[in-house]
């Protein structure tokens, strides 16, 4: 098993991710392009785009300036696997068109011979609005439909709310089950 979370690797990826975020905020396209592996195998999924290959990522960056302001890192989890692979999972807050938004970003970094650390895959998505603390799913259904730009036909609204309630009830026991810190997944699943 490779060494997990070597402090040197964590420090390197933290510094690179910080530099990536600074370049993104400044819309420094040449710098942003250097963070990605120059390969047709790179994949970047955005909120509304699917990009395959370094050329597609670079072309997208050239034609799309970031639309956010006040971008802040809320949480970042870095997991390093050996000396040459790491994942970065981030939660971010920012304003888009003046509206507060919560988003998520994931990146897989691989250390390449002769070029160093590069992002080989990335994904960005908007987080859905959390349900109200009082357990009311009506407002959650409306807010989520609005955030997704999805019209919610009044005829179907009650069914959507009921399905949200059912899904929450089904998930509650799983979400309430506490795992000890450091619990590792089984290497082989056998039913």
N, C-alpha and C positions, 0 to 999 in steps of 0.2 A: 504494500500500500504506500503511495507517495506521502511525503510529509504534507500535512494539512496546515495551512496558515503560518508558513515560515515568516517570521517578523520582517526579514529583509524584503521578501516578495510583497508583503502587505504594504510596507512603506513605499516601495517603487510604484505599485498600482495606485495607491492613494495619491501620490504626487502627480502621476499621469492623469488620473481622473480629475483632480483639481485643475490641472492645466487645460484639460478638455473643456471643463465647465467655463473657465475664463475665456477660452477661444470661442465657445458657443455664444456667450453673452456679448462678446465683442464682434460677432459675426466675422471672425478671422478665417475666411474660407481656406486659404493655403494651409494654415495650421490645422484646421479641422480635417482636411484631406490627409494630412500626414499621420493622423492617429489611426486611420483605417489601413488594413492590409491592402496592398495594391494587387488585387487578384479578382478574377471573374467569379470566385467562390464566396466573396463577401456577401452577406445578406443584412439588410437593414429594413426593418418594418417600422414605419411611422404610424401616426394616428390615422392618416388617410392615404398612405403610399406604401408600396411594396417594391423595394429596390434590390436588384440582383446584380452584383459586380461592382467593383470600385468605380468604374466609369459612370454607372448610373447614380451612385451615391454622390460623386463629385458634380455631376450635371444637376442633380436635385439641389445641392447646396448653392450652386451658382445662381439658380433661378428662384430660390426661396429664402428670403431673409427671415430670421426668427420673428415671430409675432408676439412674443411674450415680453413682459417687463417684470421687474422685481422678483426675479427667479431666485429661489432659496432652496438649498439642500436641507430636507427635513430629516432624512435618515438614509444611511448608506451602509450596506453590508457587503464586505469583500470576503470571498473565500478563495484561497489559493490552494491549488493541487500540485504539489511538487514545485520545482523551480521554473516551470514554463507555462502554466495555465492558471487563469484566475477568472472569477466571475464578479461583476459589480452589479448590485441591485440597489436602486435609488428611488426614494420618494421625494418629490419636489413640489414646492408651491410656487406659483407665479400668477401674474395677471395677463389675461388675453383679452384684448379689446376692453380693458378696464375691469373685467370680471375676474374674481379670484378663481383659480383652478388648481386642482391637485393632479399630479401626473406621476407616472412610474417610468423608469428607464432601466433596462438591463443590457449589459455588455459582457461579451466573452473576449478576454484578452489572451493572446498566445505569444510567447517569446519566440521570435523568428531568428534563425541564424543570420548574422550580418546586418539585420535591420532593427533588432530589439523587439520590444512589446508593441503589438498591434491589435486593434479591435478586429475580430473576424466575424462577429455577428452582434447585432444590436436590435433592440426593440423599444419603442416608446408608445405608451398608451395613456389615455386619460382615465383617472380613477373615477368610479361612480360615486355619487353622493352617498354618504353613510345614512342609514335609516335613523329617524328621530329616536332619542333616548326613551321616549314614552312607549315605543313599540308600534306606533302608528305607521302603517305602511301606505296609507293614502298619499301623504305628502311625499314620501319616498318615490312612489310610482310617478307622480307628477314631475318631481325634480329630475328624476333619471330620464324620463321621456324627453323633457326639455333639453337636458344636457346632451342627449344623443341626437336631438333634432328629429325625434320620432313622434309623429302624431299619435295620440292615444285616443282612439274613438270611444266616446262615452259609453257606447253599447258594450265594449269589451273591458272597460276600466275595472269593474267589480271583479271580473275573473282574473285580471292581472294582479290586483291587490290580494286576492285569495291565494293565488299561486305563490306570491312573495311570502305570505304568512306560512303556507305549507312548507316551502323551501327552508325558511328559517327554523321551523319546528323540527324538520328532518336533520338539519345541520347542527342544531343546538347540542346534542350529546357528544358529537364528534369535536366540536369546538371547545366544549367544556372539559374534555379529557386532557389532563396535564401530562406532558412528557418531561422527563428529567433533562436538564441542560446537558448537552453533549451526547444525547441519544443518537446513535448512528442507524441508518436504515440497514435492513438485512441485505447481505450481498447477493443472496439468491432467494427468490420467493418460491416456496413450495406449498401448494394448497393442502 
